Amino acid sequence: MGRPAGFAYTAQRDGTVLISHHGRRATTLRGERATRFLTEVEGADPQRVMARWTGNYKRGNERSTRPR
C-alpha cells in the first residue's frame, strides 16, 4: 500500500479546519470534530491522518495487478 500524499490542512481563527487534497477542498471540520482532528494530527503522520478523516484511503478491496 502506498503512502498517502497531497493532503494539506488549514486551521482558521473560528475553529474550522479545511482539509484539501491536491489543492481541492476534501472536507471541512467544525467544532468537536475539528478539535479532535487537530489533536490527532499533531501526534501522528499527518498525511495518513488526513486521508483517514477524508475517507480517501485504501479500504482493502482494491486488487493489485498481477505480474506479467
Distance bins in CASP14 RR format, pairs under 12 A and 6 or more apart:
PFRMAT RR
TARGET T0000
AUTHOR 0000-0000-0000
RMODE 2
METHOD distances of the structure
MODEL  1
1 48 0 0 0 0 0 1 0 0 0 0 0
1 51 0 0 0 0 0 1 0 0 0 0 0
1 57 0 0 0 0 1 0 0 0 0 0 0
1 58 1 0 1 0 0 0 0 0 0 0 0
1 59 0 0 0 0 0 1 0 0 0 0 0
1 60 0 0 0 0 1 0 0 0 0 0 0
1 62 0 0 0 0 1 0 0 0 0 0 0
1 64 0 0 0 0 1 0 0 0 0 0 0
2 47 0 0 0 0 0 1 0 0 0 0 0
2 48 0 0 0 0 0 1 0 0 0 0 0
2 51 0 0 0 0 0 1 0 0 0 0 0
2 57 0 0 0 0 0 1 0 0 0 0 0
2 58 1 0 0 1 0 0 0 0 0 0 0
2 62 0 0 0 0 0 1 0 0 0 0 0
2 64 0 0 0 0 0 1 0 0 0 0 0
3 45 0 0 0 0 1 0 0 0 0 0 0
3 46 0 0 0 0 0 1 0 0 0 0 0
3 47 1 0 0 1 0 0 0 0 0 0 0
3 48 1 0 0 1 0 0 0 0 0 0 0
3 51 0 0 0 0 1 0 0 0 0 0 0
3 57 0 0 0 0 0 1 0 0 0 0 0
3 58 0 0 0 0 0 1 0 0 0 0 0
4 19 0 0 0 0 0 1 0 0 0 0 0
4 21 0 0 0 0 1 0 0 0 0 0 0
4 22 0 0 0 0 0 1 0 0 0 0 0
4 26 0 0 0 0 0 1 0 0 0 0 0
4 44 0 0 0 0 0 1 0 0 0 0 0
4 45 0 0 0 0 1 0 0 0 0 0 0
4 46 0 0 0 0 1 0 0 0 0 0 0
4 47 1 0 1 0 0 0 0 0 0 0 0
4 48 1 0 1 0 0 0 0 0 0 0 0
4 49 0 0 0 0 1 0 0 0 0 0 0
4 50 1 0 0 1 0 0 0 0 0 0 0
4 51 1 1 0 0 0 0 0 0 0 0 0
4 52 0 0 0 0 1 0 0 0 0 0 0
4 53 0 0 0 0 0 1 0 0 0 0 0
4 54 0 0 0 0 1 0 0 0 0 0 0
4 55 0 0 0 0 0 1 0 0 0 0 0
4 56 1 0 0 1 0 0 0 0 0 0 0
4 57 1 0 0 1 0 0 0 0 0 0 0
4 58 0 0 0 0 1 0 0 0 0 0 0
5 21 0 0 0 0 1 0 0 0 0 0 0
5 22 0 0 0 0 1 0 0 0 0 0 0
5 45 0 0 0 0 0 1 0 0 0 0 0
5 46 0 0 0 0 0 1 0 0 0 0 0
5 47 1 0 1 0 0 0 0 0 0 0 0
5 48 0 0 0 0 0 1 0 0 0 0 0
5 50 0 0 0 0 0 1 0 0 0 0 0
5 51 0 0 0 0 1 0 0 0 0 0 0
5 56 0 0 0 0 0 1 0 0 0 0 0
5 57 0 0 0 0 0 1 0 0 0 0 0
6 19 0 0 0 0 0 1 0 0 0 0 0
6 20 0 0 0 0 1 0 0 0 0 0 0
6 21 1 0 1 0 0 0 0 0 0 0 0
6 22 1 0 1 0 0 0 0 0 0 0 0
6 23 0 0 0 0 1 0 0 0 0 0 0
6 24 0 0 0 0 0 1 0 0 0 0 0
6 26 0 0 0 0 1 0 0 0 0 0 0
6 46 0 0 0 0 0 1 0 0 0 0 0
6 47 1 0 0 1 0 0 0 0 0 0 0
6 48 0 0 0 0 0 1 0 0 0 0 0
6 50 0 0 0 0 1 0 0 0 0 0 0
6 51 0 0 0 0 1 0 0 0 0 0 0
6 54 0 0 0 0 0 1 0 0 0 0 0
6 56 0 0 0 0 1 0 0 0 0 0 0
7 17 0 0 0 0 0 1 0 0 0 0 0
7 18 0 0 0 0 0 1 0 0 0 0 0
7 19 1 0 0 1 0 0 0 0 0 0 0
7 20 1 0 0 1 0 0 0 0 0 0 0
7 21 1 0 1 0 0 0 0 0 0 0 0
7 22 0 0 0 0 1 0 0 0 0 0 0
7 23 0 0 0 0 1 0 0 0 0 0 0
7 24 0 0 0 0 0 1 0 0 0 0 0
7 25 0 0 0 0 0 1 0 0 0 0 0
7 26 1 0 0 1 0 0 0 0 0 0 0
7 27 0 0 0 0 0 1 0 0 0 0 0
7 37 0 0 0 0 0 1 0 0 0 0 0
7 41 0 0 0 0 1 0 0 0 0 0 0
7 45 0 0 0 0 0 1 0 0 0 0 0
7 46 1 0 0 1 0 0 0 0 0 0 0
7 47 1 0 1 0 0 0 0 0 0 0 0
7 48 0 0 0 0 1 0 0 0 0 0 0
7 49 0 0 0 0 1 0 0 0 0 0 0
7 50 1 1 0 0 0 0 0 0 0 0 0
7 51 1 0 0 1 0 0 0 0 0 0 0
7 52 0 0 0 0 0 1 0 0 0 0 0
7 53 0 0 0 0 1 0 0 0 0 0 0
7 54 1 0 0 1 0 0 0 0 0 0 0
7 55 0 0 0 0 0 1 0 0 0 0 0
7 56 0 0 0 0 1 0 0 0 0 0 0
7 57 0 0 0 0 0 1 0 0 0 0 0
8 17 0 0 0 0 0 1 0 0 0 0 0
8 18 0 0 0 0 1 0 0 0 0 0 0
8 19 1 0 0 1 0 0 0 0 0 0 0
8 20 1 0 1 0 0 0 0 0 0 0 0
8 21 0 0 0 0 1 0 0 0 0 0 0
8 22 0 0 0 0 1 0 0 0 0 0 0
8 23 1 0 0 1 0 0 0 0 0 0 0
8 24 0 0 0 0 0 1 0 0 0 0 0
8 25 0 0 0 0 0 1 0 0 0 0 0
8 26 0 0 0 0 1 0 0 0 0 0 0
8 41 0 0 0 0 0 1 0 0 0 0 0
8 46 0 0 0 0 1 0 0 0 0 0 0
8 47 0 0 0 0 1 0 0 0 0 0 0
8 50 1 0 0 1 0 0 0 0 0 0 0
8 51 0 0 0 0 0 1 0 0 0 0 0
8 54 0 0 0 0 0 1 0 0 0 0 0
9 15 0 0 0 0 0 1 0 0 0 0 0
9 16 0 0 0 0 0 1 0 0 0 0 0
9 17 1 0 1 0 0 0 0 0 0 0 0
9 18 1 0 0 1 0 0 0 0 0 0 0
9 19 1 0 1 0 0 0 0 0 0 0 0
9 20 1 0 0 1 0 0 0 0 0 0 0
9 21 0 0 0 0 0 1 0 0 0 0 0
9 23 0 0 0 0 0 1 0 0 0 0 0
9 25 0 0 0 0 0 1 0 0 0 0 0
9 26 0 0 0 0 1 0 0 0 0 0 0
9 27 0 0 0 0 1 0 0 0 0 0 0
9 28 0 0 0 0 0 1 0 0 0 0 0
9 29 0 0 0 0 1 0 0 0 0 0 0
9 34 0 0 0 0 1 0 0 0 0 0 0
9 37 1 0 0 1 0 0 0 0 0 0 0
9 38 0 0 0 0 1 0 0 0 0 0 0
9 40 0 0 0 0 0 1 0 0 0 0 0
9 41 1 0 0 1 0 0 0 0 0 0 0
9 42 0 0 0 0 0 1 0 0 0 0 0
9 46 1 0 0 1 0 0 0 0 0 0 0
9 47 0 0 0 0 0 1 0 0 0 0 0
9 49 0 0 0 0 1 0 0 0 0 0 0
9 50 1 0 0 1 0 0 0 0 0 0 0
9 51 0 0 0 0 0 1 0 0 0 0 0
9 53 0 0 0 0 1 0 0 0 0 0 0
9 54 0 0 0 0 1 0 0 0 0 0 0
10 16 0 0 0 0 1 0 0 0 0 0 0
10 17 1 0 0 1 0 0 0 0 0 0 0
10 18 1 0 1 0 0 0 0 0 0 0 0
10 19 0 0 0 0 1 0 0 0 0 0 0
10 20 1 0 0 1 0 0 0 0 0 0 0
10 23 0 0 0 0 0 1 0 0 0 0 0
10 25 0 0 0 0 1 0 0 0 0 0 0
10 26 0 0 0 0 0 1 0 0 0 0 0
10 27 0 0 0 0 0 1 0 0 0 0 0
10 28 0 0 0 0 0 1 0 0 0 0 0
10 29 0 0 0 0 0 1 0 0 0 0 0
10 34 0 0 0 0 0 1 0 0 0 0 0
10 37 0 0 0 0 0 1 0 0 0 0 0
10 38 0 0 0 0 0 1 0 0 0 0 0
10 41 0 0 0 0 0 1 0 0 0 0 0
10 50 0 0 0 0 0 1 0 0 0 0 0
11 17 1 0 1 0 0 0 0 0 0 0 0
11 18 0 0 0 0 1 0 0 0 0 0 0
11 19 0 0 0 0 0 1 0 0 0 0 0
11 28 0 0 0 0 0 1 0 0 0 0 0
11 29 0 0 0 0 1 0 0 0 0 0 0
11 30 0 0 0 0 0 1 0 0 0 0 0
11 31 0 0 0 0 0 1 0 0 0 0 0
11 34 1 0 0 1 0 0 0 0 0 0 0
11 35 0 0 0 0 0 1 0 0 0 0 0
11 37 0 0 0 0 1 0 0 0 0 0 0
11 38 1 0 0 1 0 0 0 0 0 0 0
11 39 0 0 0 0 0 1 0 0 0 0 0
11 41 0 0 0 0 1 0 0 0 0 0 0
11 42 0 0 0 0 0 1 0 0 0 0 0
12 18 1 0 0 1 0 0 0 0 0 0 0
12 19 0 0 0 0 0 1 0 0 0 0 0
12 28 0 0 0 0 1 0 0 0 0 0 0
12 29 0 0 0 0 0 1 0 0 0 0 0
12 30 0 0 0 0 1 0 0 0 0 0 0
12 31 0 0 0 0 0 1 0 0 0 0 0
12 34 0 0 0 0 1 0 0 0 0 0 0
12 38 0 0 0 0 0 1 0 0 0 0 0
14 28 0 0 0 0 0 1 0 0 0 0 0
14 29 0 0 0 0 0 1 0 0 0 0 0
14 30 0 0 0 0 1 0 0 0 0 0 0
14 31 0 0 0 0 1 0 0 0 0 0 0
14 34 0 0 0 0 1 0 0 0 0 0 0
15 28 0 0 0 0 0 1 0 0 0 0 0
15 29 0 0 0 0 1 0 0 0 0 0 0
15 30 1 0 0 1 0 0 0 0 0 0 0
15 31 1 0 0 1 0 0 0 0 0 0 0
15 32 0 0 0 0 0 1 0 0 0 0 0
15 33 0 0 0 0 0 1 0 0 0 0 0
15 34 1 0 1 0 0 0 0 0 0 0 0
15 35 0 0 0 0 1 0 0 0 0 0 0
15 37 0 0 0 0 0 1 0 0 0 0 0
15 38 0 0 0 0 1 0 0 0 0 0 0
16 25 0 0 0 0 0 1 0 0 0 0 0
16 27 0 0 0 0 0 1 0 0 0 0 0
16 28 1 0 0 1 0 0 0 0 0 0 0
16 29 1 0 0 1 0 0 0 0 0 0 0
16 30 1 0 1 0 0 0 0 0 0 0 0
16 31 1 0 0 1 0 0 0 0 0 0 0
16 33 0 0 0 0 0 1 0 0 0 0 0
16 34 1 0 0 1 0 0 0 0 0 0 0
16 35 0 0 0 0 0 1 0 0 0 0 0
16 37 0 0 0 0 0 1 0 0 0 0 0
16 38 0 0 0 0 0 1 0 0 0 0 0
17 25 0 0 0 0 0 1 0 0 0 0 0
17 26 0 0 0 0 0 1 0 0 0 0 0
17 27 0 0 0 0 1 0 0 0 0 0 0
17 28 1 0 0 1 0 0 0 0 0 0 0
17 29 1 0 1 0 0 0 0 0 0 0 0
17 30 1 0 0 1 0 0 0 0 0 0 0
17 31 0 0 0 0 1 0 0 0 0 0 0
17 32 0 0 0 0 0 1 0 0 0 0 0
17 33 0 0 0 0 1 0 0 0 0 0 0
17 34 1 0 1 0 0 0 0 0 0 0 0
17 35 0 0 0 0 1 0 0 0 0 0 0
17 36 0 0 0 0 0 1 0 0 0 0 0
17 37 1 0 1 0 0 0 0 0 0 0 0
17 38 1 0 0 1 0 0 0 0 0 0 0
17 39 0 0 0 0 0 1 0 0 0 0 0
17 40 0 0 0 0 0 1 0 0 0 0 0
17 41 0 0 0 0 1 0 0 0 0 0 0
17 49 0 0 0 0 0 1 0 0 0 0 0
17 50 0 0 0 0 1 0 0 0 0 0 0
17 53 0 0 0 0 1 0 0 0 0 0 0
17 54 0 0 0 0 0 1 0 0 0 0 0
18 24 0 0 0 0 0 1 0 0 0 0 0
18 25 1 0 0 1 0 0 0 0 0 0 0
18 26 0 0 0 0 1 0 0 0 0 0 0
18 27 1 0 0 1 0 0 0 0 0 0 0
18 28 1 0 1 0 0 0 0 0 0 0 0
18 29 1 0 0 1 0 0 0 0 0 0 0
18 30 0 0 0 0 0 1 0 0 0 0 0
18 34 0 0 0 0 1 0 0 0 0 0 0
18 37 0 0 0 0 0 1 0 0 0 0 0
18 50 0 0 0 0 0 1 0 0 0 0 0
18 53 0 0 0 0 0 1 0 0 0 0 0
18 54 0 0 0 0 0 1 0 0 0 0 0
19 25 1 0 0 1 0 0 0 0 0 0 0
19 26 1 0 1 0 0 0 0 0 0 0 0
19 27 1 0 1 0 0 0 0 0 0 0 0
19 28 1 0 0 1 0 0 0 0 0 0 0
19 29 1 0 0 1 0 0 0 0 0 0 0
19 33 0 0 0 0 0 1 0 0 0 0 0
19 34 0 0 0 0 0 1 0 0 0 0 0
19 37 0 0 0 0 1 0 0 0 0 0 0
19 38 0 0 0 0 0 1 0 0 0 0 0
19 41 0 0 0 0 1 0 0 0 0 0 0
19 46 0 0 0 0 0 1 0 0 0 0 0
19 47 0 0 0 0 0 1 0 0 0 0 0
19 49 0 0 0 0 1 0 0 0 0 0 0
19 50 1 0 1 0 0 0 0 0 0 0 0
19 51 0 0 0 0 1 0 0 0 0 0 0
19 52 0 0 0 0 0 1 0 0 0 0 0
19 53 1 0 0 1 0 0 0 0 0 0 0
19 54 1 0 1 0 0 0 0 0 0 0 0
19 55 0 0 0 0 0 1 0 0 0 0 0
19 56 0 0 0 0 1 0 0 0 0 0 0
20 26 1 0 1 0 0 0 0 0 0 0 0
20 27 0 0 0 0 1 0 0 0 0 0 0
20 28 0 0 0 0 0 1 0 0 0 0 0
20 50 0 0 0 0 1 0 0 0 0 0 0
20 54 0 0 0 0 1 0 0 0 0 0 0
20 56 0 0 0 0 0 1 0 0 0 0 0
21 27 0 0 0 0 1 0 0 0 0 0 0
21 47 0 0 0 0 0 1 0 0 0 0 0
21 50 1 0 0 1 0 0 0 0 0 0 0
21 51 0 0 0 0 1 0 0 0 0 0 0
21 53 0 0 0 0 0 1 0 0 0 0 0
21 54 1 0 0 1 0 0 0 0 0 0 0
21 55 0 0 0 0 0 1 0 0 0 0 0
21 56 1 0 0 1 0 0 0 0 0 0 0
21 57 0 0 0 0 0 1 0 0 0 0 0
22 50 0 0 0 0 0 1 0 0 0 0 0
22 54 0 0 0 0 0 1 0 0 0 0 0
22 56 0 0 0 0 0 1 0 0 0 0 0
24 54 0 0 0 0 0 1 0 0 0 0 0
24 56 0 0 0 0 0 1 0 0 0 0 0
25 54 0 0 0 0 1 0 0 0 0 0 0
26 50 1 0 0 1 0 0 0 0 0 0 0
26 51 0 0 0 0 1 0 0 0 0 0 0
26 52 0 0 0 0 0 1 0 0 0 0 0
26 53 0 0 0 0 1 0 0 0 0 0 0
26 54 1 0 1 0 0 0 0 0 0 0 0
26 55 0 0 0 0 1 0 0 0 0 0 0
26 56 1 0 0 1 0 0 0 0 0 0 0
26 57 0 0 0 0 0 1 0 0 0 0 0
27 33 0 0 0 0 1 0 0 0 0 0 0
27 34 0 0 0 0 0 1 0 0 0 0 0
27 37 0 0 0 0 1 0 0 0 0 0 0
27 50 0 0 0 0 1 0 0 0 0 0 0
27 51 0 0 0 0 0 1 0 0 0 0 0
27 52 0 0 0 0 0 1 0 0 0 0 0
27 53 1 0 0 1 0 0 0 0 0 0 0
27 54 1 0 1 0 0 0 0 0 0 0 0
27 55 0 0 0 0 1 0 0 0 0 0 0
27 56 0 0 0 0 1 0 0 0 0 0 0
28 34 0 0 0 0 1 0 0 0 0 0 0
28 37 0 0 0 0 0 1 0 0 0 0 0
28 53 0 0 0 0 0 1 0 0 0 0 0
28 54 0 0 0 0 0 1 0 0 0 0 0
29 35 0 0 0 0 1 0 0 0 0 0 0
29 36 0 0 0 0 1 0 0 0 0 0 0
29 37 1 0 1 0 0 0 0 0 0 0 0
29 38 0 0 0 0 1 0 0 0 0 0 0
29 39 0 0 0 0 0 1 0 0 0 0 0
29 40 0 0 0 0 0 1 0 0 0 0 0
29 41 0 0 0 0 0 1 0 0 0 0 0
29 49 0 0 0 0 0 1 0 0 0 0 0
29 50 0 0 0 0 0 1 0 0 0 0 0
29 53 1 0 0 1 0 0 0 0 0 0 0
29 54 0 0 0 0 1 0 0 0 0 0 0
30 36 0 0 0 0 0 1 0 0 0 0 0
30 37 0 0 0 0 0 1 0 0 0 0 0
30 38 0 0 0 0 0 1 0 0 0 0 0
31 37 0 0 0 0 1 0 0 0 0 0 0
31 38 0 0 0 0 0 1 0 0 0 0 0
32 38 0 0 0 0 0 1 0 0 0 0 0
32 39 0 0 0 0 0 1 0 0 0 0 0
33 39 0 0 0 0 0 1 0 0 0 0 0
33 40 0 0 0 0 0 1 0 0 0 0 0
33 53 0 0 0 0 1 0 0 0 0 0 0
34 40 0 0 0 0 0 1 0 0 0 0 0
34 41 0 0 0 0 0 1 0 0 0 0 0
34 53 0 0 0 0 0 1 0 0 0 0 0
35 41 0 0 0 0 0 1 0 0 0 0 0
35 42 0 0 0 0 0 1 0 0 0 0 0
36 42 0 0 0 0 0 1 0 0 0 0 0
36 49 0 0 0 0 0 1 0 0 0 0 0
36 53 0 0 0 0 1 0 0 0 0 0 0
37 43 0 0 0 0 0 1 0 0 0 0 0
37 44 0 0 0 0 0 1 0 0 0 0 0
37 46 0 0 0 0 0 1 0 0 0 0 0
37 49 1 0 0 1 0 0 0 0 0 0 0
37 50 0 0 0 0 1 0 0 0 0 0 0
37 52 0 0 0 0 1 0 0 0 0 0 0
37 53 1 0 1 0 0 0 0 0 0 0 0
37 54 0 0 0 0 0 1 0 0 0 0 0
38 44 0 0 0 0 0 1 0 0 0 0 0
38 46 0 0 0 0 0 1 0 0 0 0 0
38 49 0 0 0 0 0 1 0 0 0 0 0
38 50 0 0 0 0 0 1 0 0 0 0 0
38 53 0 0 0 0 0 1 0 0 0 0 0
39 49 0 0 0 0 0 1 0 0 0 0 0
40 46 0 0 0 0 1 0 0 0 0 0 0
40 48 0 0 0 0 0 1 0 0 0 0 0
40 49 1 0 1 0 0 0 0 0 0 0 0
40 50 0 0 0 0 1 0 0 0 0 0 0
40 52 0 0 0 0 1 0 0 0 0 0 0
40 53 0 0 0 0 1 0 0 0 0 0 0
41 47 0 0 0 0 1 0 0 0 0 0 0
41 48 0 0 0 0 1 0 0 0 0 0 0
41 49 1 0 1 0 0 0 0 0 0 0 0
41 50 1 0 0 1 0 0 0 0 0 0 0
41 51 0 0 0 0 0 1 0 0 0 0 0
41 52 0 0 0 0 0 1 0 0 0 0 0
41 53 0 0 0 0 1 0 0 0 0 0 0
42 49 0 0 0 0 1 0 0 0 0 0 0
43 49 0 0 0 0 1 0 0 0 0 0 0
44 50 0 0 0 0 0 1 0 0 0 0 0
44 51 0 0 0 0 0 1 0 0 0 0 0
44 52 0 0 0 0 1 0 0 0 0 0 0
44 53 0 0 0 0 0 1 0 0 0 0 0
45 51 0 0 0 0 1 0 0 0 0 0 0
45 52 0 0 0 0 0 1 0 0 0 0 0
45 57 0 0 0 0 0 1 0 0 0 0 0
46 52 0 0 0 0 0 1 0 0 0 0 0
46 53 0 0 0 0 0 1 0 0 0 0 0
47 53 0 0 0 0 0 1 0 0 0 0 0
47 54 0 0 0 0 0 1 0 0 0 0 0
47 56 0 0 0 0 0 1 0 0 0 0 0
47 57 0 0 0 0 0 1 0 0 0 0 0
48 54 0 0 0 0 0 1 0 0 0 0 0
48 55 0 0 0 0 0 1 0 0 0 0 0
48 56 0 0 0 0 0 1 0 0 0 0 0
48 57 1 0 0 1 0 0 0 0 0 0 0
48 58 0 0 0 0 0 1 0 0 0 0 0
49 55 0 0 0 0 0 1 0 0 0 0 0
49 56 0 0 0 0 0 1 0 0 0 0 0
49 57 0 0 0 0 0 1 0 0 0 0 0
50 56 0 0 0 0 1 0 0 0 0 0 0
50 57 0 0 0 0 1 0 0 0 0 0 0
51 57 1 0 1 0 0 0 0 0 0 0 0
51 58 0 0 0 0 1 0 0 0 0 0 0
51 59 0 0 0 0 0 1 0 0 0 0 0
52 58 0 0 0 0 0 1 0 0 0 0 0
52 59 0 0 0 0 0 1 0 0 0 0 0
58 64 0 0 0 0 0 1 0 0 0 0 0
END
